[in-house]
């Protein structure tokens, strides 16, 4: 074929396959999909070369959120394209879920793993009554985030680890985590830290990719991405109530298809030594990552959890029944959580 409908040529697709094999053969690649050094180098290059510092880095969500286009048109019209629309839609969905019945004026929203801050910076403008904090392990990512100062003054940036959150117990109203947790060496510790810093009644929203099953691709190209069942076990064993667990794989795959043409154009302007790495990392149509997502080996989930006001098993059971009565959890989630709590009695 002369080209692919989604923007990538057959030759580019072949180069992505070759680059993916080379990446998989590098030491440490099976432990981390993207090494910390790569985030540092990319952010440092943006700062030193005068490139755009704020960059959406998640795979996006389809269809676009009802408020996404208006927000981007108002606050950053220069970034208005399919990639930004669908990536920012993920952030609006995250805030909607984390807010639950609503967040009071001045409530604190923490993003753990904020990257270069593109999503949180626009959220802060869209919701000026809330106070946002972006935390990331990469100093250069935080340096990029600080370039785009919030004119409303309701967002701050901090270097820190997801496994040792630098906040007091019960001090945060909501925590969001967008496509970051698959990089953590100890996911259970992150969940425990999020539970610790949340106020009673506060919510944790996580959306991320996982391996749906153990397979040859995972053993060959795993990149440290956890299995879905391992993540589910950690979440259900935590002290947080599961409010919602949603398989959004098809939504994310549709976003990748919608975004591929404009992202391919951007990547063609990059040097060849990073161009195909970026295409693979972004799971553009034609890459192995996209095929794994469409084929079901990769999956993408969203979880919303709430910190109960009470902690004993019997009190947690009563709180869970209250959530079910109010229609805030599905019957399937209720039965699963109920069984886990009863097992502790």
N, C-alpha and C positions, 0 to 999 in steps of 0.2 A: 504493500500500500504506500501511496505517496505521503500520507499523513493520517492522524487520528482525529476523530471528530471533536475530541475534547482539547485539542491544541498541541499535543505532543506528537512529534513525528515518529515513525517507526525506528529511525536511527537513534533518536533520543531515548526511546524506550529501551532499545538494546544497550545503549551506554549506561542507563540506569541499572539494568540487570548486572552488567559487568562491575559497575561501581559498588553495588550492593554486595557482591561476592567478595570484592577486595576489602570492604569495610568489615564484613563478617570474619575475615581471616586475621584481622588485626588483634593484637593482645588486648584483653579487657573488654572487647566489644560485646561479648556475650553477657557480660555483667551489667553493662550500662548501654542503653540505646543511644544516649548522647552524653559523652563525658563532661564533667564540670568545666574542664579546660575549654571545650568548644564554645560553651556559652560565654565564657570570659573573653575568648578571642574575638567572637562575633561582635560583642558589645564594644570592646576596645576599638575594633576596626571602625564601627559606626561613629564613635566619638572622635577618633583621630582623623578620619577621612571626610568628615562633614556629612555623612549619610544620615538619613532619617533615624533618629534614636528610638522613638516609640514605634513598636512593631507588634502587631497581633501575631501570636505564635501558636494558637490552638487550631484544631481542624475544623471548627465551625459547626453550625447547626442549621438544618433546613426543615421547614421554610424559615425565612427571616422573621425575627420578632416584630410585632406590630409597631414598636417604638424605635426600632433600629435605624431605619432610614432617616427619620426626622432628626434623631439625635446626631447622627454623623453629619447631616446637612447643616445643622446649626453649629456644631462645635468643632468639626474637623472636615470640612468639605473637600479638602485636597486628598483625603484618604477614602473617599466614597467610591468603592468598587465592590465586586462580588465577595472578594476575600474578607474585606473589613465588615461588610454587612453581616455575613454569616458568622464570622468570628465574634463580633460584638453581640450578636444574638445569643451566643452562649452565655455571655456575662449578664445580659438582661434576664435570661432564664434563671441564672444562678441567684441573682438578687431577689427575684420573685419568690423562689423557693426558700431562700434563707430568711426572707422577711416573714413568711408564714401569715399570721393574722395581721401583721403590720409591725413596723418598727417606730418607736417614738422619736420625736425630734431630738437630734443630738446623739442617737444611738450609734454605737461603734461597729463597723464592719471591717473585718480583717481578711485580706487575701493572703494566704500562705502560698508562696511560689508565684509571685506576681510577674516574674520575668522583667521585661523592660517597661512595664506599667501601662501599656496602651489601653487595655480593657478597663482597668480601675480608674485611669485618668478621665475617661469619658463618663464612666458611671458617677464619678464625683461631681461632674458638671450636671449630669442628668438628675441627680438626687442631692441637691445642695443642702438639704436639711439634715443629712447624715454625715458622720465623720468616718472617713476611710483611712485604713492603714495598709500599705503594701509591704510585704516582707519577702526577701529573697536571699538565697545563700551567696549569690554572685554579687560582688561589690561593683563590678562594671555594669551589670544589669540595673542596679539601683542608681548608679551614676547617670545612666541613660534616662531612667524614669524621672530623675530630678530635673532634667533639662526642660521637660514640659511641665512647668509649674501650673498648679491649679489657680485660676484667677479668683476662685471662691475661697481658697485657703482651707478647704476641708479634706485634704488628703496629705498624708505624710508617708515617707519611705524609710525603711529600715533594713539593714543587713542582719540576717539571722537565720537560724536553722529551724526547719519544720519539726525536728526531733527535740528541740529545746527552746520552746517559744519564750521570748523575753517579756512575758506579761504576767501580771499577778493572777492568782486564782479568782475565777468568777468575775473577770473584768471586761469581757468582750460580749457584745450582744449577738453577733453572727460571724461565722467563719465560712469563707468560700475557698475552694481549692479546684482550680481549673487545669486539667491535663498536666499535672505536676507530680502526683503521688506515685506514679509508676517508676519514678526515679529514686524514691526513698529506700534506703537500705533496711529500714525497719518501719513498715507501714503501721504496725500495731502501736508503736511508740508515738507516732504522729497522731493517731486517733486518740490515744490517751492524753496527749498534750492538748489537743483541741477540746476534749471533754473538760480538762482541768481549767482552761482559761475562760470557757463559756459561762455565762450567767445561767442560773436555773431558768429553763424555758427557752434558752438560746438555741440556735440551730447551726448545724454543720452541713454544708452542701459540698459534695464531691462529684466531679464528673471526669472520667478518664477512660483510657483504653486498657484492656486486659486480654490475655490469651484465654479463649473460651475452653480450650482443652489442650492437653499435652499432645504434641505432634512433632513430626520431623522438623518442620520449620522452626518451632520453638527451641528445639534442641540445637539446631544449627545457627539460628539468627536471633535467639531469645532476647538479647539486649537487656536482660534483667527485668523485663516486664512480668509482673506476677500473673498467676492463674486466677481466673474469676472466682473459683470456689474458695481459694485461700483468702481473698479479700472479703468475701461474704462471711466466712467464718470469723474473721477479726471483727467485722462490724456488728454481727449478731452477738458476739461475746462481750462487747463493750457495755459500758453503763448507759449508753444512749439508746433512746427509743427509735426504731426504724419507722419513719413517717412514710417514705416512698422509696421504692427501688424500681428503676425504669431502664429497660433495654432500649437505647437510642441509636443502636448500630446503624440502622437504615437511614435515620435522620442525618447522621454524620457522613455516611457514605454518599448520600445525595448532596450534602454540602461540598464534599471533596470534588464531586463531578461538576457542580456549579462553579466552583472556584478555580478549577484546573486551567482553563484558558487564560485568565488574567495572571495567574501565578507563573505559568510557563513563560509568558512575555517578560516578567520581571527577572526570572532566573536566567534567561538567555543573555541578559546584560552582565551576568556575573562571569568571573574567570572559570574556565572549564574544570579546574581542580575542585571547585566548590559547587558548581552548578548542579551536577548530577547527584551529589550528596544531598543538597537541599531538596531536589525533586523527590528523592526517595524518602527523606525525612518528613516531607509534607504529604506523602501518600497520594501523589497526583495520579490521575487516571493513566494507566499504562505501567505503573510501577508495581513491584511485588507487594508493597504495603497495601495498596488499594485492592489488589486481588485477594489478599488475605482477609481484608475487611469485608469485601463483597462475598467471599466464599464461606465466611463464618468462622474461620480459625481465630481471627481478631474479633473482639467485640468491644463495644463502647457503652458504658453504663453511667447512670446518674443516681446518686443516693442522697436522700435528705434525712437527717437524724436530729433528734431533739433531746436536749439535756433535761431530765426530769427534775422536778422540785424535791423529790424524795428519793431515797437510795436503797432502803431495805427491799428484799424481793417481794414481800407482800404489798408494800407501798408502791413499788414499780408496777405490780400487777393491777392495782387500782388505777394508777395513772394511765396505764395502757388501755384499760376498759373505758376510761373517760375519753381518751383520744378516739377510740372506735365509736363511742356514742356520738361524738361531735363530727364524725365522718372524716377525720383527719388521717386515718390509715385504712387501707383496704382490708377485706376479710382475710385474704391470704397472708398479708403481713401480720395482721393481728394474731392469727392462729400460730404462725411460726414463732413470733416473739413470746406469745403466751406459753408455748411449749418450752422455750428456753428458760423462762423465768420459773415456771413450775418445777423444772428439773433442779433448781437451786433451793427449793423449799424443803 
